[in-house]
Amino acid sequence: MTEVSFDASTPLARDLAALTERRKTLADVSVQRPDSTRIFTISNQKGGVGKTTTTVNIAAAFAKHGLKVLVIDLDPQGNASTALGVDHTSEVPSVYDVLIDDFPLEDVIQKSPEFDQLYCVPSTIHLAGAEIELVSQVAREHRLRTALDDFVKRASANDTSWDYIFIDCPPSLGLLTINGFVAATEVLIPIQCEYYALEGLSQLLNSIQLIQKHLNPALHLSTILLTMFDSRTNLANQVADDVRAHFPEEVLDAIIPRAVRISEAPSFGQTVISHDPSGIGAVSYLEAAAEIAGRDSTQKKERN
């Protein structure tokens, strides 16, 4: 039998060794629960930057660590609902019923089959018309916040508090996205490591500032995550350097690479955390989640 030689000096071998080391490091990481529920809205008006992918995989990463996590699918396309494996056909109670008909969030939550502590408020096709219907609603920008505040208070009173809530917004700056901004305290922006990455970001930041000034003073940009990174290209590295130069405090050290497994996971009704748990995509999102949790702890120490 011919013995197969393995050249440890090749780029592939180095990448495999680095990934193995990252897995070992993650195995020793303990993600602490926040003192109170952290509510993120994930937004970027530019489509195709990995917004929904980031939402569901960060949520799944926290749930894998045993934290109680809720994803609110505020995008009419319902891609987050699909990725989390929950039913979002037109007959299913959804976030539309919360926004338009004042349903309590408890009445529309579904458990994701991926992890015991991962839940989703699904989106249905009805949400596509919600932008128009919200115009005539009282306190139209605060509809989600009112429902979410009541939900979090009831959960806390019943000793069933949530650790993280992630709101997946549509790629626009309409009333649905505004509801997401008003309901959250933190903004997470995924930025694609490609040409035009920073295009439109100034408009998004201006919108966040307007929300802070007029609707939600507690809102702040806490996290930027670089996605679709291809280390083989000079452009990706240049974009990453530019974003870090503009936002040195907000950009995570963790970077999400381009990976086939990340892209194909939703077609199986899964996140990459379950679909390919030892792959580079899952490892990268687990690292990002651990860093988000760690930054919260660091900020608390600095405030104290």
C-alpha positions as a printed NumPy array, in Angstrom:
array([[  0.   ,   0.   ,   0.   ],
       [  1.436,   3.36 ,  -1.05 ],
       [  1.907,   5.812,   1.791],
       [  0.457,   9.274,   1.107],
       [  2.799,  12.073,   2.069],
       [  1.477,  15.253,   3.646],
       [  3.304,  18.522,   3.146],
       [  2.691,  20.603,   6.249],
       [  4.148,  23.671,   4.572],
       [  1.387,  24.062,   1.962],
       [ -1.218,  26.848,   2.314],
       [ -3.975,  24.245,   2.769],
       [ -2.08 ,  22.538,   5.57 ],
       [ -1.462,  25.871,   7.287],
       [ -5.147,  26.78 ,   6.987],
       [ -6.195,  23.446,   8.47 ],
       [ -3.743,  23.814,  11.34 ],
       [ -4.989,  27.346,  12.044],
       [ -8.629,  26.19 ,  11.997],
       [ -7.829,  23.341,  14.387],
       [ -6.178,  25.811,  16.757],
       [ -9.207,  28.117,  16.58 ],
       [-11.502,  25.199,  17.436],
       [ -9.365,  24.38 ,  20.472],
       [ -9.49 ,  27.999,  21.62 ],
       [-13.282,  28.113,  21.251],
       [-13.629,  24.918,  23.271],
       [-12.195,  26.788,  26.256],
       [-14.382,  29.863,  25.799],
       [-17.205,  30.403,  28.266],
       [-19.846,  32.859,  27.08 ],
       [-21.402,  34.663,  30.041],
       [-25.046,  35.659,  30.233],
       [-25.667,  39.414,  30.105],
       [-27.094,  41.053,  33.234],
       [-30.158,  42.119,  31.251],
       [-31.605,  41.354,  27.835],
       [-29.495,  42.744,  24.993],
       [-31.563,  43.742,  21.974],
       [-29.819,  44.125,  18.62 ],
       [-31.19 ,  45.273,  15.316],
       [-29.19 ,  43.965,  12.359],
       [-29.389,  46.351,   9.448],
       [-27.762,  47.413,   6.214],
       [-29.716,  49.065,   3.437],
       [-27.372,  47.459,   0.91 ],
       [-28.626,  43.995,   0.011],
       [-26.481,  40.888,  -0.265],
       [-24.082,  41.71 ,   2.568],
       [-24.933,  38.724,   4.76 ],
       [-27.41 ,  40.502,   7.012],
       [-29.863,  37.657,   7.542],
       [-27.065,  35.087,   7.505],
       [-25.327,  37.026,  10.267],
       [-28.538,  37.349,  12.281],
       [-29.38 ,  33.661,  12.369],
       [-25.827,  32.403,  12.828],
       [-24.934,  34.796,  15.65 ],
       [-28.218,  33.853,  17.318],
       [-27.507,  30.134,  16.866],
       [-23.97 ,  30.594,  18.194],
       [-25.307,  32.066,  21.43 ],
       [-27.977,  29.366,  21.684],
       [-25.296,  26.704,  21.258],
       [-23.653,  28.129,  24.384],
       [-26.926,  27.597,  26.245],
       [-28.169,  31.18 ,  26.188],
       [-31.832,  31.957,  25.545],
       [-32.137,  33.715,  22.204],
       [-34.985,  35.133,  20.132],
       [-34.832,  36.164,  16.468],
       [-37.53 ,  38.55 ,  15.209],
       [-37.838,  38.242,  11.436],
       [-38.844,  41.721,  10.299],
       [-38.007,  41.106,   6.636],
       [-41.006,  40.264,   4.377],
       [-38.806,  37.786,   2.494],
       [-38.804,  35.567,   5.597],
       [-35.283,  34.252,   5.026],
       [-34.422,  34.204,   8.738],
       [-37.518,  32.101,   9.406],
       [-36.449,  29.666,   6.681],
       [-32.89 ,  29.399,   8.007],
       [-34.159,  28.668,  11.518],
       [-36.475,  25.953,  10.264],
       [-39.741,  27.499,  11.478],
       [-43.058,  27.536,   9.653],
       [-43.864,  30.881,   8.021],
       [-46.702,  30.099,   5.634],
       [-49.416,  32.713,   5.222],
       [-51.719,  31.08 ,   7.821],
       [-49.123,  31.192,  10.602],
       [-49.357,  33.948,  13.258],
       [-46.383,  36.218,  12.686],
       [-44.728,  39.524,  13.437],
       [-47.32 ,  41.098,  11.127],
       [-50.017,  40.297,  13.703],
       [-47.881,  41.903,  16.408],
       [-47.377,  45.12 ,  14.453],
       [-50.876,  45.523,  13.003],
       [-53.241,  43.663,  15.36 ],
       [-51.435,  44.022,  18.715],
       [-50.838,  40.306,  19.219],
       [-48.568,  39.571,  22.208],
       [-45.201,  38.228,  21.098],
       [-45.808,  35.076,  23.135],
       [-48.642,  34.172,  20.745],
       [-46.453,  34.125,  17.645],
       [-43.121,  32.717,  18.878],
       [-41.949,  29.382,  17.497],
       [-39.128,  27.189,  18.766],
       [-36.365,  26.504,  16.266],
       [-35.497,  22.81 ,  15.921],
       [-31.774,  23.665,  15.982],
       [-31.271,  24.361,  19.688],
       [-33.418,  24.144,  22.814],
       [-32.889,  27.82 ,  23.618],
       [-33.371,  29.259,  20.112],
       [-36.705,  30.803,  19.138],
       [-38.105,  32.833,  16.254],
       [-40.93 ,  35.273,  15.589],
       [-41.56 ,  34.447,  11.92 ],
       [-42.309,  36.706,   9.001],
       [-45.041,  35.876,   6.475],
       [-46.057,  37.256,   3.108],
       [-48.544,  39.551,   4.892],
       [-45.616,  41.628,   6.136],
       [-45.049,  42.892,   2.582],
       [-48.08 ,  45.173,   2.989],
       [-47.281,  46.25 ,   6.533],
       [-45.312,  49.337,   5.423],
       [-48.523,  50.813,   3.976],
       [-50.772,  49.646,   6.814],
       [-48.453,  51.079,   9.463],
       [-48.847,  54.6  ,   8.069],
       [-52.307,  54.931,   9.594],
       [-51.424,  53.241,  12.905],
       [-51.12 ,  55.172,  16.161],
       [-47.468,  55.424,  17.294],
       [-46.472,  53.629,  14.107],
       [-42.712,  53.802,  14.803],
       [-43.155,  52.321,  18.289],
       [-45.346,  49.312,  17.531],
       [-42.6  ,  46.713,  17.855],
       [-40.964,  48.426,  20.821],
       [-44.214,  48.482,  22.795],
       [-44.784,  44.787,  22.161],
       [-41.155,  43.909,  22.893],
       [-40.951,  45.946,  26.106],
       [-44.085,  44.268,  27.445],
       [-42.76 ,  40.86 ,  26.409],
       [-39.374,  41.352,  28.113],
       [-41.043,  42.628,  31.313],
       [-43.395,  39.652,  31.48 ],
       [-40.527,  37.24 ,  30.896],
       [-38.478,  38.859,  33.648],
       [-41.411,  38.771,  36.073],
       [-41.893,  35.064,  35.368],
       [-38.171,  34.354,  35.784],
       [-37.877,  33.325,  32.129],
       [-35.681,  36.196,  30.959],
       [-34.157,  36.309,  27.504],
       [-30.438,  36.817,  27.027],
       [-30.32 ,  38.089,  23.436],
       [-32.945,  39.331,  20.993],
       [-31.954,  39.915,  17.366],
       [-34.159,  41.83 ,  14.93 ],
       [-33.515,  41.059,  11.262],
       [-34.504,  44.142,   9.257],
       [-35.264,  44.422,   5.525],
       [-32.618,  46.043,   3.282],
       [-34.358,  49.431,   3.292],
       [-34.988,  52.39 ,   5.591],
       [-38.789,  52.15 ,   5.695],
       [-41.19 ,  51.859,   8.625],
       [-40.299,  48.23 ,   9.323],
       [-36.615,  49.086,   9.739],
       [-37.5  ,  52.149,  11.819],
       [-39.55 ,  49.884,  14.103],
       [-36.482,  47.668,  14.437],
       [-34.287,  50.641,  15.361],
       [-36.763,  52.005,  17.89 ],
       [-37.185,  48.591,  19.557],
       [-33.442,  47.919,  19.976],
       [-30.643,  49.384,  22.049],
       [-27.772,  48.202,  19.862],
       [-27.152,  48.154,  16.107],
       [-25.068,  45.469,  14.401],
       [-24.055,  46.28 ,  10.826],
       [-22.62 ,  43.525,   8.603],
       [-20.329,  44.964,   5.929],
       [-19.327,  43.002,   2.855],
       [-15.585,  42.993,   2.131],
       [-16.044,  44.015,  -1.485],
       [-16.196,  47.108,  -3.67 ],
       [-18.808,  49.702,  -2.592],
       [-18.771,  48.249,   0.924],
       [-18.968,  51.699,   2.501],
       [-21.439,  53.015,  -0.079],
       [-24.671,  54.044,   1.599],
       [-23.254,  53.514,   5.064],
       [-23.218,  57.251,   5.766],
       [-26.946,  57.396,   5.021],
       [-27.544,  54.495,   7.41 ],
       [-25.504,  56.212,  10.132],
       [-27.461,  59.446,   9.585],
       [-30.674,  57.48 ,   9.976],
       [-29.413,  55.982,  13.236],
       [-28.576,  59.475,  14.504],
       [-32.068,  60.705,  13.624],
       [-33.597,  57.745,  15.475],
       [-31.393,  58.549,  18.485],
       [-32.44 ,  62.189,  18.455],
       [-36.168,  61.82 ,  17.92 ],
       [-37.304,  58.291,  18.807],
       [-34.783,  56.201,  20.752],
       [-31.939,  57.95 ,  22.62 ],
       [-30.656,  54.597,  23.931],
       [-29.851,  53.308,  20.438],
       [-26.171,  53.101,  19.506],
       [-23.968,  51.438,  16.927],
       [-22.107,  48.841,  18.977],
       [-20.929,  46.288,  16.431],
       [-19.689,  46.046,  12.854],
       [-18.951,  42.621,  11.413],
       [-16.916,  42.117,   8.256],
       [-18.491,  39.436,   6.045],
       [-17.74 ,  37.567,   2.809],
       [-14.022,  38.039,   3.34 ],
       [-11.621,  36.476,   0.844],
       [ -8.085,  36.771,   2.171],
       [ -6.637,  35.912,  -1.248],
       [ -7.648,  39.27 ,  -2.714],
       [ -6.015,  42.609,  -2.076],
       [ -9.405,  44.296,  -2.358],
       [-10.892,  42.4  ,   0.596],
       [ -7.899,  43.254,   2.776],
       [ -8.051,  46.901,   1.695],
       [-11.767,  47.135,   2.482],
       [-11.19 ,  45.559,   5.896],
       [ -8.421,  48.069,   6.634],
       [-10.615,  50.986,   5.514],
       [-13.554,  49.936,   7.67 ],
       [-11.311,  49.432,  10.707],
       [ -9.776,  52.877,  10.14 ],
       [-13.222,  54.503,  10.108],
       [-14.692,  52.463,  12.985],
       [-11.819,  51.266,  15.206],
       [-14.008,  50.632,  18.274],
       [-16.993,  49.017,  16.599],
       [-15.421,  46.491,  14.2  ],
       [-15.056,  42.969,  15.592],
       [-11.74 ,  41.168,  15.297],
       [-13.672,  38.133,  14.064],
       [-14.196,  38.087,  10.302],
       [-16.69 ,  35.964,   8.381],
       [-15.098,  34.373,   5.292],
       [-16.679,  33.425,   2.014],
       [-17.628,  29.782,   2.496],
       [-19.871,  27.447,   0.535],
       [-21.261,  25.859,   3.7  ],
       [-22.532,  29.211,   4.967],
       [-24.391,  29.831,   1.713],
       [-25.904,  26.36 ,   1.407],
       [-27.056,  25.944,   5.035],
       [-30.407,  27.798,   4.609],
       [-31.424,  25.404,   1.815],
       [-31.429,  22.698,   4.511],
       [-33.462,  24.91 ,   6.885],
       [-30.411,  25.292,   9.103],
       [-27.76 ,  27.718,  10.211],
       [-24.14 ,  26.889,   9.489],
       [-23.687,  26.331,  13.234],
       [-25.721,  23.12 ,  12.869],
       [-25.082,  22.377,   9.206],
       [-21.277,  22.355,   9.41 ],
       [-20.41 ,  22.749,  13.108],
       [-16.669,  22.237,  12.743],
       [-16.22 ,  24.218,   9.537],
       [-14.656,  27.627,   9.144],
       [-18.038,  29.37 ,   8.823],
       [-19.365,  28.038,  12.119],
       [-16.046,  28.694,  13.865],
       [-16.033,  32.295,  12.616],
       [-19.574,  33.006,  13.809],
       [-18.892,  31.366,  17.174],
       [-15.849,  33.616,  17.532],
       [-17.94 ,  36.67 ,  16.656],
       [-20.589,  35.768,  19.233],
       [-17.974,  35.229,  21.942],
       [-16.429,  38.608,  21.102],
       [-19.813,  40.369,  21.282],
       [-20.416,  38.848,  24.715],
       [-16.894,  39.677,  25.849],
       [-17.18 ,  43.298,  24.759],
       [-20.316,  43.69 ,  26.863],
       [-18.401,  42.457,  29.919],
       [-15.482,  44.799,  29.161],
       [-17.784,  47.806,  28.799],
       [-19.416,  47.031,  32.142],
       [-16.019,  46.951,  33.856],
       [-15.072,  50.283,  32.269],
       [-18.347,  51.871,  33.449],
       [-17.757,  50.6  ,  36.959]])
